[in-house]
């Protein structure tokens, strides 16, 4: 169930940091960028959280929309970077 815990951590951060996510009752499969929940500064906040919380570094070339599209994609990206189930 570690993946569920990871989903919860990422979801909590997004809900706390971005009011639009709360307003839209964000689901794990909702588009974060197209919906306007995340903008470029929001992505940077999210990257800082991911790097600090999960002790991984996100390279510039990994800052692509595919990795930040949804909570599900973010969790898969974090798990891939960590090389294990976080």
PDB file of N, CA, C and O in Angstrom:
ATOM      1  N   UNK A   1       0.812  -1.204   0.000  1.00  0.00           N
ATOM      2  CA  UNK A   1       0.000   0.000   0.000  1.00  0.00           C
ATOM      3  C   UNK A   1       0.855   1.267   0.000  1.00  0.00           C
ATOM      4  O   UNK A   1       0.327   2.363   0.191  1.00  0.00           O
ATOM      5  N   UNK A   2       2.145   1.137  -0.208  1.00  0.00           N
ATOM      6  CA  UNK A   2       3.018   2.307  -0.193  1.00  0.00           C
ATOM      7  C   UNK A   2       2.629   3.300  -1.268  1.00  0.00           C
ATOM      8  O   UNK A   2       2.728   4.509  -1.059  1.00  0.00           O
ATOM      9  N   UNK A   3       2.185   2.807  -2.420  1.00  0.00           N
ATOM     10  CA  UNK A   3       1.754   3.694  -3.497  1.00  0.00           C
ATOM     11  C   UNK A   3       0.596   4.578  -3.077  1.00  0.00           C
ATOM     12  O   UNK A   3       0.544   5.753  -3.441  1.00  0.00           O
ATOM     13  N   UNK A   4      -0.342   4.015  -2.308  1.00  0.00           N
ATOM     14  CA  UNK A   4      -1.473   4.802  -1.827  1.00  0.00           C
ATOM     15  C   UNK A   4      -1.005   5.911  -0.900  1.00  0.00           C
ATOM     16  O   UNK A   4      -1.523   7.027  -0.950  1.00  0.00           O
ATOM     17  N   UNK A   5      -0.028   5.608  -0.055  1.00  0.00           N
ATOM     18  CA  UNK A   5       0.517   6.613   0.848  1.00  0.00           C
ATOM     19  C   UNK A   5       1.159   7.749   0.045  1.00  0.00           C
ATOM     20  O   UNK A   5       1.011   8.922   0.385  1.00  0.00           O
ATOM     21  N   UNK A   6       1.858   7.391  -1.001  1.00  0.00           N
ATOM     22  CA  UNK A   6       2.496   8.369  -1.871  1.00  0.00           C
ATOM     23  C   UNK A   6       1.443   9.252  -2.541  1.00  0.00           C
ATOM     24  O   UNK A   6       1.584  10.474  -2.582  1.00  0.00           O
ATOM     25  N   UNK A   7       0.390   8.627  -3.064  1.00  0.00           N
ATOM     26  CA  UNK A   7      -0.727   9.387  -3.649  1.00  0.00           C
ATOM     27  C   UNK A   7      -1.263  10.395  -2.627  1.00  0.00           C
ATOM     28  O   UNK A   7      -1.496  11.560  -2.949  1.00  0.00           O
ATOM     29  N   UNK A   8      -1.453   9.923  -1.396  1.00  0.00           N
ATOM     30  CA  UNK A   8      -2.002  10.777  -0.341  1.00  0.00           C
ATOM     31  C   UNK A   8      -1.090  11.966  -0.065  1.00  0.00           C
ATOM     32  O   UNK A   8      -1.567  13.093   0.066  1.00  0.00           O
ATOM     33  N   UNK A   9       0.215  11.729   0.023  1.00  0.00           N
ATOM     34  CA  UNK A   9       1.166  12.820   0.298  1.00  0.00           C
ATOM     35  C   UNK A   9       1.151  13.870  -0.813  1.00  0.00           C
ATOM     36  O   UNK A   9       1.100  15.070  -0.542  1.00  0.00           O
ATOM     37  N   UNK A  10       1.196  13.413  -2.054  1.00  0.00           N
ATOM     38  CA  UNK A  10       1.219  14.332  -3.190  1.00  0.00           C
ATOM     39  C   UNK A  10      -0.099  15.096  -3.264  1.00  0.00           C
ATOM     40  O   UNK A  10      -0.111  16.311  -3.464  1.00  0.00           O
ATOM     41  N   UNK A  11      -1.203  14.380  -3.103  1.00  0.00           N
ATOM     42  CA  UNK A  11      -2.536  14.986  -3.156  1.00  0.00           C
ATOM     43  C   UNK A  11      -2.685  16.045  -2.052  1.00  0.00           C
ATOM     44  O   UNK A  11      -3.184  17.142  -2.306  1.00  0.00           O
ATOM     45  N   UNK A  12      -2.254  15.716  -0.835  1.00  0.00           N
ATOM     46  CA  UNK A  12      -2.346  16.663   0.285  1.00  0.00           C
ATOM     47  C   UNK A  12      -1.582  17.941  -0.016  1.00  0.00           C
ATOM     48  O   UNK A  12      -2.087  19.038   0.221  1.00  0.00           O
ATOM     49  N   UNK A  13      -0.364  17.805  -0.540  1.00  0.00           N
ATOM     50  CA  UNK A  13       0.439  18.977  -0.861  1.00  0.00           C
ATOM     51  C   UNK A  13      -0.289  19.844  -1.882  1.00  0.00           C
ATOM     52  O   UNK A  13      -0.391  21.058  -1.706  1.00  0.00           O
ATOM     53  N   UNK A  14      -0.794  19.231  -2.944  1.00  0.00           N
ATOM     54  CA  UNK A  14      -1.468  19.990  -4.001  1.00  0.00           C
ATOM     55  C   UNK A  14      -2.731  20.668  -3.456  1.00  0.00           C
ATOM     56  O   UNK A  14      -2.996  21.829  -3.766  1.00  0.00           O
ATOM     57  N   UNK A  15      -3.497  19.952  -2.654  1.00  0.00           N
ATOM     58  CA  UNK A  15      -4.712  20.533  -2.092  1.00  0.00           C
ATOM     59  C   UNK A  15      -4.406  21.691  -1.138  1.00  0.00           C
ATOM     60  O   UNK A  15      -5.132  22.685  -1.109  1.00  0.00           O
ATOM     61  N   UNK A  16      -3.343  21.562  -0.370  1.00  0.00           N
ATOM     62  CA  UNK A  16      -2.972  22.625   0.572  1.00  0.00           C
ATOM     63  C   UNK A  16      -2.399  23.844  -0.144  1.00  0.00           C
ATOM     64  O   UNK A  16      -2.659  24.981   0.249  1.00  0.00           O
ATOM     65  N   UNK A  17      -1.624  23.603  -1.187  1.00  0.00           N
ATOM     66  CA  UNK A  17      -0.868  24.678  -1.840  1.00  0.00           C
ATOM     67  C   UNK A  17      -1.677  25.414  -2.914  1.00  0.00           C
ATOM     68  O   UNK A  17      -1.455  26.602  -3.147  1.00  0.00           O
ATOM     69  N   UNK A  18      -2.599  24.728  -3.559  1.00  0.00           N
ATOM     70  CA  UNK A  18      -3.289  25.307  -4.712  1.00  0.00           C
ATOM     71  C   UNK A  18      -4.803  25.324  -4.485  1.00  0.00           C
ATOM     72  O   UNK A  18      -5.459  24.287  -4.588  1.00  0.00           O
ATOM     73  N   UNK A  19      -5.355  26.497  -4.178  1.00  0.00           N
ATOM     74  CA  UNK A  19      -6.785  26.617  -3.861  1.00  0.00           C
ATOM     75  C   UNK A  19      -7.711  26.090  -4.966  1.00  0.00           C
ATOM     76  O   UNK A  19      -8.783  25.559  -4.678  1.00  0.00           O
ATOM     77  N   UNK A  20      -7.299  26.237  -6.213  1.00  0.00           N
ATOM     78  CA  UNK A  20      -8.129  25.773  -7.323  1.00  0.00           C
ATOM     79  C   UNK A  20      -8.333  24.263  -7.271  1.00  0.00           C
ATOM     80  O   UNK A  20      -9.378  23.764  -7.687  1.00  0.00           O
ATOM     81  N   UNK A  21      -7.342  23.535  -6.763  1.00  0.00           N
ATOM     82  CA  UNK A  21      -7.464  22.076  -6.626  1.00  0.00           C
ATOM     83  C   UNK A  21      -8.594  21.736  -5.648  1.00  0.00           C
ATOM     84  O   UNK A  21      -9.373  20.813  -5.886  1.00  0.00           O
ATOM     85  N   UNK A  22      -8.674  22.484  -4.559  1.00  0.00           N
ATOM     86  CA  UNK A  22      -9.751  22.256  -3.587  1.00  0.00           C
ATOM     87  C   UNK A  22     -11.098  22.608  -4.198  1.00  0.00           C
ATOM     88  O   UNK A  22     -12.081  21.887  -4.032  1.00  0.00           O
ATOM     89  N   UNK A  23     -11.124  23.716  -4.900  1.00  0.00           N
ATOM     90  CA  UNK A  23     -12.367  24.205  -5.498  1.00  0.00           C
ATOM     91  C   UNK A  23     -12.917  23.204  -6.518  1.00  0.00           C
ATOM     92  O   UNK A  23     -14.129  23.008  -6.602  1.00  0.00           O
ATOM     93  N   UNK A  24     -12.036  22.576  -7.285  1.00  0.00           N
ATOM     94  CA  UNK A  24     -12.452  21.634  -8.330  1.00  0.00           C
ATOM     95  C   UNK A  24     -12.591  20.203  -7.826  1.00  0.00           C
ATOM     96  O   UNK A  24     -12.883  19.302  -8.614  1.00  0.00           O
ATOM     97  N   UNK A  25     -12.389  19.976  -6.538  1.00  0.00           N
ATOM     98  CA  UNK A  25     -12.452  18.630  -5.968  1.00  0.00           C
ATOM     99  C   UNK A  25     -11.602  17.658  -6.784  1.00  0.00           C
ATOM    100  O   UNK A  25     -12.099  16.691  -7.362  1.00  0.00           O
ATOM    101  N   UNK A  26     -10.340  17.944  -6.805  1.00  0.00           N
ATOM    102  CA  UNK A  26      -9.329  17.239  -7.601  1.00  0.00           C
ATOM    103  C   UNK A  26      -9.354  15.721  -7.416  1.00  0.00           C
ATOM    104  O   UNK A  26      -9.416  15.213  -6.296  1.00  0.00           O
ATOM    105  N   UNK A  27      -9.305  15.020  -8.542  1.00  0.00           N
ATOM    106  CA  UNK A  27      -9.145  13.561  -8.537  1.00  0.00           C
ATOM    107  C   UNK A  27      -7.716  13.245  -8.986  1.00  0.00           C
ATOM    108  O   UNK A  27      -7.057  14.085  -9.600  1.00  0.00           O
ATOM    109  N   UNK A  28      -7.242  12.045  -8.683  1.00  0.00           N
ATOM    110  CA  UNK A  28      -5.863  11.658  -9.024  1.00  0.00           C
ATOM    111  C   UNK A  28      -5.606  11.634 -10.529  1.00  0.00           C
ATOM    112  O   UNK A  28      -4.459  11.713 -10.969  1.00  0.00           O
ATOM    113  N   UNK A  29      -6.678  11.524 -11.316  1.00  0.00           N
ATOM    114  CA  UNK A  29      -6.508  11.450 -12.771  1.00  0.00           C
ATOM    115  C   UNK A  29      -6.803  12.778 -13.470  1.00  0.00           C
ATOM    116  O   UNK A  29      -6.751  12.849 -14.698  1.00  0.00           O
ATOM    117  N   UNK A  30      -7.109  13.824 -12.710  1.00  0.00           N
ATOM    118  CA  UNK A  30      -7.414  15.127 -13.310  1.00  0.00           C
ATOM    119  C   UNK A  30      -6.150  15.797 -13.842  1.00  0.00           C
ATOM    120  O   UNK A  30      -5.078  15.700 -13.246  1.00  0.00           O
ATOM    121  N   UNK A  31      -6.300  16.477 -14.975  1.00  0.00           N
ATOM    122  CA  UNK A  31      -5.177  17.208 -15.576  1.00  0.00           C
ATOM    123  C   UNK A  31      -4.854  18.435 -14.741  1.00  0.00           C
ATOM    124  O   UNK A  31      -5.701  19.305 -14.542  1.00  0.00           O
ATOM    125  N   UNK A  32      -3.623  18.495 -14.256  1.00  0.00           N
ATOM    126  CA  UNK A  32      -3.208  19.601 -13.390  1.00  0.00           C
ATOM    127  C   UNK A  32      -2.827  20.844 -14.183  1.00  0.00           C
ATOM    128  O   UNK A  32      -3.070  21.965 -13.738  1.00  0.00           O
ATOM    129  N   UNK A  33      -2.238  20.651 -15.344  1.00  0.00           N
ATOM    130  CA  UNK A  33      -1.759  21.783 -16.134  1.00  0.00           C
ATOM    131  C   UNK A  33      -2.881  22.396 -16.974  1.00  0.00           C
ATOM    132  O   UNK A  33      -3.091  23.608 -16.926  1.00  0.00           O
ATOM    133  N   UNK A  34      -3.603  21.578 -17.741  1.00  0.00           N
ATOM    134  CA  UNK A  34      -4.669  22.086 -18.599  1.00  0.00           C
ATOM    135  C   UNK A  34      -5.779  22.756 -17.803  1.00  0.00           C
ATOM    136  O   UNK A  34      -6.395  23.714 -18.269  1.00  0.00           O
ATOM    137  N   UNK A  35      -6.031  22.251 -16.606  1.00  0.00           N
ATOM    138  CA  UNK A  35      -7.111  22.800 -15.788  1.00  0.00           C
ATOM    139  C   UNK A  35      -6.719  24.117 -15.128  1.00  0.00           C
ATOM    140  O   UNK A  35      -7.561  24.820 -14.568  1.00  0.00           O
ATOM    141  N   UNK A  36      -5.431  24.441 -15.201  1.00  0.00           N
ATOM    142  CA  UNK A  36      -4.974  25.682 -14.594  1.00  0.00           C
ATOM    143  C   UNK A  36      -4.635  25.546 -13.112  1.00  0.00           C
ATOM    144  O   UNK A  36      -4.281  26.532 -12.465  1.00  0.00           O
ATOM    145  N   UNK A  37      -4.740  24.330 -12.572  1.00  0.00           N
ATOM    146  CA  UNK A  37      -4.390  24.130 -11.161  1.00  0.00           C
ATOM    147  C   UNK A  37      -2.908  24.426 -10.955  1.00  0.00           C
ATOM    148  O   UNK A  37      -2.524  25.095  -9.996  1.00  0.00           O
ATOM    149  N   UNK A  38      -2.083  23.918 -11.867  1.00  0.00           N
ATOM    150  CA  UNK A  38      -0.640  24.176 -11.804  1.00  0.00           C
ATOM    151  C   UNK A  38      -0.233  25.105 -12.936  1.00  0.00           C
ATOM    152  O   UNK A  38      -0.615  24.904 -14.089  1.00  0.00           O
ATOM    153  N   UNK A  39       0.547  26.126 -12.594  1.00  0.00           N
ATOM    154  CA  UNK A  39       1.191  26.948 -13.610  1.00  0.00           C
ATOM    155  C   UNK A  39       2.700  26.713 -13.471  1.00  0.00           C
ATOM    156  O   UNK A  39       3.123  25.831 -12.724  1.00  0.00           O
ATOM    157  N   UNK A  40       3.498  27.489 -14.177  1.00  0.00           N
ATOM    158  CA  UNK A  40       4.943  27.225 -14.132  1.00  0.00           C
ATOM    159  C   UNK A  40       5.513  27.395 -12.725  1.00  0.00           C
ATOM    160  O   UNK A  40       6.385  26.624 -12.323  1.00  0.00           O
ATOM    161  N   UNK A  41       5.044  28.381 -11.976  1.00  0.00           N
ATOM    162  CA  UNK A  41       5.525  28.542 -10.602  1.00  0.00           C
ATOM    163  C   UNK A  41       5.028  27.403  -9.717  1.00  0.00           C
ATOM    164  O   UNK A  41       5.740  26.952  -8.820  1.00  0.00           O
ATOM    165  N   UNK A  42       3.820  26.944  -9.968  1.00  0.00           N
ATOM    166  CA  UNK A  42       3.273  25.821  -9.218  1.00  0.00           C
ATOM    167  C   UNK A  42       4.085  24.557  -9.433  1.00  0.00           C
ATOM    168  O   UNK A  42       4.302  23.782  -8.501  1.00  0.00           O
ATOM    169  N   UNK A  43       4.533  24.354 -10.665  1.00  0.00           N
ATOM    170  CA  UNK A  43       5.371  23.191 -10.975  1.00  0.00           C
ATOM    171  C   UNK A  43       6.667  23.280 -10.176  1.00  0.00           C
ATOM    172  O   UNK A  43       7.139  22.277  -9.640  1.00  0.00           O
ATOM    173  N   UNK A  44       7.242  24.480 -10.095  1.00  0.00           N
ATOM    174  CA  UNK A  44       8.484  24.640  -9.332  1.00  0.00           C
ATOM    175  C   UNK A  44       8.268  24.364  -7.847  1.00  0.00           C
ATOM    176  O   UNK A  44       9.114  23.748  -7.200  1.00  0.00           O
ATOM    177  N   UNK A  45       7.135  24.818  -7.304  1.00  0.00           N
ATOM    178  CA  UNK A  45       6.800  24.514  -5.906  1.00  0.00           C
ATOM    179  C   UNK A  45       6.669  23.012  -5.703  1.00  0.00           C
ATOM    180  O   UNK A  45       7.142  22.459  -4.710  1.00  0.00           O
ATOM    181  N   UNK A  46       6.021  22.367  -6.656  1.00  0.00           N
ATOM    182  CA  UNK A  46       5.814  20.920  -6.579  1.00  0.00           C
ATOM    183  C   UNK A  46       7.145  20.170  -6.660  1.00  0.00           C
ATOM    184  O   UNK A  46       7.357  19.199  -5.935  1.00  0.00           O
ATOM    185  N   UNK A  47       8.035  20.620  -7.540  1.00  0.00           N
ATOM    186  CA  UNK A  47       9.360  20.001  -7.668  1.00  0.00           C
ATOM    187  C   UNK A  47      10.131  20.146  -6.356  1.00  0.00           C
ATOM    188  O   UNK A  47      10.760  19.193  -5.895  1.00  0.00           O
ATOM    189  N   UNK A  48      10.083  21.333  -5.759  1.00  0.00           N
ATOM    190  CA  UNK A  48      10.791  21.553  -4.486  1.00  0.00           C
ATOM    191  C   UNK A  48      10.251  20.601  -3.415  1.00  0.00           C
ATOM    192  O   UNK A  48      11.019  20.032  -2.640  1.00  0.00           O
ATOM    193  N   UNK A  49       8.934  20.434  -3.376  1.00  0.00           N
ATOM    194  CA  UNK A  49       8.310  19.517  -2.419  1.00  0.00           C
ATOM    195  C   UNK A  49       8.767  18.080  -2.674  1.00  0.00           C
ATOM    196  O   UNK A  49       9.148  17.377  -1.738  1.00  0.00           O
ATOM    197  N   UNK A  50       8.731  17.643  -3.921  1.00  0.00           N
ATOM    198  CA  UNK A  50       9.118  16.274  -4.285  1.00  0.00           C
ATOM    199  C   UNK A  50      10.577  16.011  -3.907  1.00  0.00           C
ATOM    200  O   UNK A  50      10.899  14.970  -3.334  1.00  0.00           O
ATOM    201  N   UNK A  51      11.452  16.959  -4.231  1.00  0.00           N
ATOM    202  CA  UNK A  51      12.876  16.776  -3.941  1.00  0.00           C
ATOM    203  C   UNK A  51      13.124  16.687  -2.437  1.00  0.00           C
ATOM    204  O   UNK A  51      13.906  15.854  -1.979  1.00  0.00           O
ATOM    205  N   UNK A  52      12.467  17.536  -1.688  1.00  0.00           N
ATOM    206  CA  UNK A  52      12.661  17.553  -0.234  1.00  0.00           C
ATOM    207  C   UNK A  52      12.013  16.332   0.430  1.00  0.00           C
ATOM    208  O   UNK A  52      12.632  15.655   1.250  1.00  0.00           O
ATOM    209  N   UNK A  53      10.773  16.069   0.065  1.00  0.00           N
ATOM    210  CA  UNK A  53       9.984  15.025   0.725  1.00  0.00           C
ATOM    211  C   UNK A  53      10.497  13.618   0.416  1.00  0.00           C
ATOM    212  O   UNK A  53      10.498  12.751   1.290  1.00  0.00           O
ATOM    213  N   UNK A  54      10.933  13.392  -0.825  1.00  0.00           N
ATOM    214  CA  UNK A  54      11.285  12.033  -1.251  1.00  0.00           C
ATOM    215  C   UNK A  54      12.784  11.859  -1.514  1.00  0.00           C
ATOM    216  O   UNK A  54      13.216  10.811  -1.994  1.00  0.00           O
ATOM    217  N   UNK A  55      13.576  12.895  -1.196  1.00  0.00           N
ATOM    218  CA  UNK A  55      15.037  12.822  -1.336  1.00  0.00           C
ATOM    219  C   UNK A  55      15.478  12.380  -2.726  1.00  0.00           C
ATOM    220  O   UNK A  55      16.358  11.531  -2.875  1.00  0.00           O
ATOM    221  N   UNK A  56      14.852  12.969  -3.734  1.00  0.00           N
ATOM    222  CA  UNK A  56      15.261  12.712  -5.113  1.00  0.00           C
ATOM    223  C   UNK A  56      15.499  14.063  -5.771  1.00  0.00           C
ATOM    224  O   UNK A  56      14.977  15.078  -5.312  1.00  0.00           O
ATOM    225  N   UNK A  57      16.283  14.082  -6.841  1.00  0.00           N
ATOM    226  CA  UNK A  57      16.444  15.348  -7.554  1.00  0.00           C
ATOM    227  C   UNK A  57      15.791  15.216  -8.923  1.00  0.00           C
ATOM    228  O   UNK A  57      15.864  14.175  -9.575  1.00  0.00           O
ATOM    229  N   UNK A  58      15.160  16.291  -9.332  1.00  0.00           N
ATOM    230  CA  UNK A  58      14.466  16.337 -10.616  1.00  0.00           C
ATOM    231  C   UNK A  58      15.330  17.143 -11.571  1.00  0.00           C
ATOM    232  O   UNK A  58      15.584  18.325 -11.341  1.00  0.00           O
ATOM    233  N   UNK A  59      15.783  16.499 -12.650  1.00  0.00           N
ATOM    234  CA  UNK A  59      16.642  17.168 -13.628  1.00  0.00           C
ATOM    235  C   UNK A  59      15.794  18.061 -14.535  1.00  0.00           C
ATOM    236  O   UNK A  59      14.596  17.835 -14.704  1.00  0.00           O
ATOM    237  N   UNK A  60      16.433  19.074 -15.114  1.00  0.00           N
ATOM    238  CA  UNK A  60      15.718  20.001 -15.997  1.00  0.00           C
ATOM    239  C   UNK A  60      14.978  19.271 -17.116  1.00  0.00           C
ATOM    240  O   UNK A  60      13.849  19.625 -17.456  1.00  0.00           O
ATOM    241  N   UNK A  61      15.622  18.247 -17.688  1.00  0.00           N
ATOM    242  CA  UNK A  61      14.978  17.535 -18.799  1.00  0.00           C
ATOM    243  C   UNK A  61      13.775  16.707 -18.349  1.00  0.00           C
ATOM    244  O   UNK A  61      13.004  16.233 -19.184  1.00  0.00           O
ATOM    245  N   UNK A  62      13.610  16.530 -17.047  1.00  0.00           N
ATOM    246  CA  UNK A  62      12.440  15.804 -16.532  1.00  0.00           C
ATOM    247  C   UNK A  62      11.259  16.736 -16.258  1.00  0.00           C
ATOM    248  O   UNK A  62      10.164  16.285 -15.922  1.00  0.00           O
ATOM    249  N   UNK A  63      11.495  18.033 -16.403  1.00  0.00           N
ATOM    250  CA  UNK A  63      10.430  19.017 -16.192  1.00  0.00           C
ATOM    251  C   UNK A  63       9.571  19.125 -17.452  1.00  0.00           C
ATOM    252  O   UNK A  63       9.487  20.182 -18.076  1.00  0.00           O
ATOM    253  N   UNK A  64       8.946  18.024 -17.805  1.00  0.00           N
ATOM    254  CA  UNK A  64       8.081  17.973 -18.982  1.00  0.00           C
ATOM    255  C   UNK A  64       6.642  17.747 -18.521  1.00  0.00           C
ATOM    256  O   UNK A  64       6.401  17.131 -17.482  1.00  0.00           O
ATOM    257  N   UNK A  65       5.697  18.249 -19.302  1.00  0.00           N
ATOM    258  CA  UNK A  65       4.287  18.133 -18.893  1.00  0.00           C
ATOM    259  C   UNK A  65       3.845  16.710 -18.582  1.00  0.00           C
ATOM    260  O   UNK A  65       3.017  16.499 -17.696  1.00  0.00           O
ATOM    261  N   UNK A  66       4.389  15.729 -19.303  1.00  0.00           N
ATOM    262  CA  UNK A  66       3.972  14.333 -19.069  1.00  0.00           C
ATOM    263  C   UNK A  66       4.181  13.919 -17.612  1.00  0.00           C
ATOM    264  O   UNK A  66       3.359  13.193 -17.054  1.00  0.00           O
ATOM    265  N   UNK A  67       5.255  14.367 -17.001  1.00  0.00           N
ATOM    266  CA  UNK A  67       5.552  13.966 -15.620  1.00  0.00           C
ATOM    267  C   UNK A  67       4.672  14.672 -14.592  1.00  0.00           C
ATOM    268  O   UNK A  67       4.557  14.219 -13.453  1.00  0.00           O
ATOM    269  N   UNK A  68       4.055  15.773 -14.992  1.00  0.00           N
ATOM    270  CA  UNK A  68       3.288  16.583 -14.048  1.00  0.00           C
ATOM    271  C   UNK A  68       1.816  16.692 -14.449  1.00  0.00           C
ATOM    272  O   UNK A  68       1.091  17.560 -13.963  1.00  0.00           O
ATOM    273  N   UNK A  69       1.391  15.802 -15.339  1.00  0.00           N
ATOM    274  CA  UNK A  69       0.047  15.871 -15.901  1.00  0.00           C
ATOM    275  C   UNK A  69      -1.045  15.615 -14.870  1.00  0.00           C
ATOM    276  O   UNK A  69      -2.033  16.348 -14.810  1.00  0.00           O
ATOM    277  N   UNK A  70      -0.867  14.579 -14.061  1.00  0.00           N
ATOM    278  CA  UNK A  70      -1.880  14.178 -13.081  1.00  0.00           C
ATOM    279  C   UNK A  70      -1.160  13.702 -11.814  1.00  0.00           C
ATOM    280  O   UNK A  70       0.055  13.505 -11.817  1.00  0.00           O
ATOM    281  N   UNK A  71      -1.913  13.523 -10.751  1.00  0.00           N
ATOM    282  CA  UNK A  71      -1.320  12.964  -9.528  1.00  0.00           C
ATOM    283  C   UNK A  71      -0.812  11.553  -9.814  1.00  0.00           C
ATOM    284  O   UNK A  71       0.261  11.171  -9.345  1.00  0.00           O
ATOM    285  N   UNK A  72      -1.580  10.776 -10.583  1.00  0.00           N
ATOM    286  CA  UNK A  72      -1.146   9.415 -10.934  1.00  0.00           C
ATOM    287  C   UNK A  72       0.211   9.437 -11.639  1.00  0.00           C
ATOM    288  O   UNK A  72       1.092   8.640 -11.315  1.00  0.00           O
ATOM    289  N   UNK A  73       0.379  10.348 -12.603  1.00  0.00           N
ATOM    290  CA  UNK A  73       1.643  10.451 -13.340  1.00  0.00           C
ATOM    291  C   UNK A  73       2.778  10.890 -12.417  1.00  0.00           C
ATOM    292  O   UNK A  73       3.897  10.387 -12.513  1.00  0.00           O
ATOM    293  N   UNK A  74       2.481  11.830 -11.525  1.00  0.00           N
ATOM    294  CA  UNK A  74       3.487  12.300 -10.568  1.00  0.00           C
ATOM    295  C   UNK A  74       3.982  11.166  -9.689  1.00  0.00           C
ATOM    296  O   UNK A  74       5.184  11.023  -9.465  1.00  0.00           O
ATOM    297  N   UNK A  75       3.058  10.366  -9.194  1.00  0.00           N
ATOM    298  CA  UNK A  75       3.418   9.243  -8.327  1.00  0.00           C
ATOM    299  C   UNK A  75       4.283   8.247  -9.094  1.00  0.00           C
ATOM    300  O   UNK A  75       5.279   7.755  -8.564  1.00  0.00           O
ATOM    301  N   UNK A  76       3.909   7.948 -10.341  1.00  0.00           N
ATOM    302  CA  UNK A  76       4.711   7.031 -11.158  1.00  0.00           C
ATOM    303  C   UNK A  76       6.111   7.602 -11.397  1.00  0.00           C
ATOM    304  O   UNK A  76       7.100   6.870 -11.366  1.00  0.00           O
ATOM    305  N   UNK A  77       6.184   8.902 -11.632  1.00  0.00           N
ATOM    306  CA  UNK A  77       7.476   9.569 -11.838  1.00  0.00           C
ATOM    307  C   UNK A  77       8.338   9.467 -10.582  1.00  0.00           C
ATOM    308  O   UNK A  77       9.518   9.125 -10.667  1.00  0.00           O
ATOM    309  N   UNK A  78       7.761   9.760  -9.423  1.00  0.00           N
ATOM    310  CA  UNK A  78       8.499   9.687  -8.153  1.00  0.00           C
ATOM    311  C   UNK A  78       8.979   8.263  -7.899  1.00  0.00           C
ATOM    312  O   UNK A  78      10.129   8.046  -7.515  1.00  0.00           O
ATOM    313  N   UNK A  79       8.093   7.295  -8.115  1.00  0.00           N
ATOM    314  CA  UNK A  79       8.477   5.892  -7.890  1.00  0.00           C
ATOM    315  C   UNK A  79       9.593   5.488  -8.850  1.00  0.00           C
ATOM    316  O   UNK A  79      10.513   4.770  -8.458  1.00  0.00           O
ATOM    317  N   UNK A  80       9.524   5.938 -10.099  1.00  0.00           N
ATOM    318  CA  UNK A  80      10.564   5.633 -11.076  1.00  0.00           C
ATOM    319  C   UNK A  80      11.900   6.250 -10.687  1.00  0.00           C
ATOM    320  O   UNK A  80      12.949   5.620 -10.820  1.00  0.00           O
ATOM    321  N   UNK A  81      11.852   7.499 -10.203  1.00  0.00           N
ATOM    322  CA  UNK A  81      13.074   8.183  -9.782  1.00  0.00           C
ATOM    323  C   UNK A  81      13.688   7.522  -8.562  1.00  0.00           C
ATOM    324  O   UNK A  81      14.907   7.391  -8.460  1.00  0.00           O
ATOM    325  N   UNK A  82      12.848   7.115  -7.656  1.00  0.00           N
ATOM    326  CA  UNK A  82      13.337   6.505  -6.423  1.00  0.00           C
ATOM    327  C   UNK A  82      13.843   5.091  -6.680  1.00  0.00           C
ATOM    328  O   UNK A  82      14.584   4.529  -5.874  1.00  0.00           O
ATOM    329  N   UNK A  83      13.428   4.515  -7.832  1.00  0.00           N
ATOM    330  CA  UNK A  83      13.870   3.177  -8.185  1.00  0.00           C
ATOM    331  C   UNK A  83      13.277   2.098  -7.307  1.00  0.00           C
ATOM    332  O   UNK A  83      13.771   0.971  -7.260  1.00  0.00           O
ATOM    333  N   UNK A  84      12.215   2.455  -6.616  1.00  0.00           N
ATOM    334  CA  UNK A  84      11.552   1.496  -5.733  1.00  0.00           C
ATOM    335  C   UNK A  84      10.182   2.058  -5.401  1.00  0.00           C
ATOM    336  O   UNK A  84       9.878   3.195  -5.762  1.00  0.00           O
ATOM    337  N   UNK A  85       9.371   1.300  -4.737  1.00  0.00           N
ATOM    338  CA  UNK A  85       8.090   1.799  -4.293  1.00  0.00           C
ATOM    339  C   UNK A  85       8.323   2.618  -3.030  1.00  0.00           C
ATOM    340  O   UNK A  85       8.774   2.097  -2.010  1.00  0.00           O
ATOM    341  N   UNK A  86       8.017   3.876  -3.111  1.00  0.00           N
ATOM    342  CA  UNK A  86       8.251   4.778  -1.975  1.00  0.00           C
ATOM    343  C   UNK A  86       7.140   4.611  -0.961  1.00  0.00           C
ATOM    344  O   UNK A  86       7.143   5.278   0.074  1.00  0.00           O
TER     345      UNK A  86
END
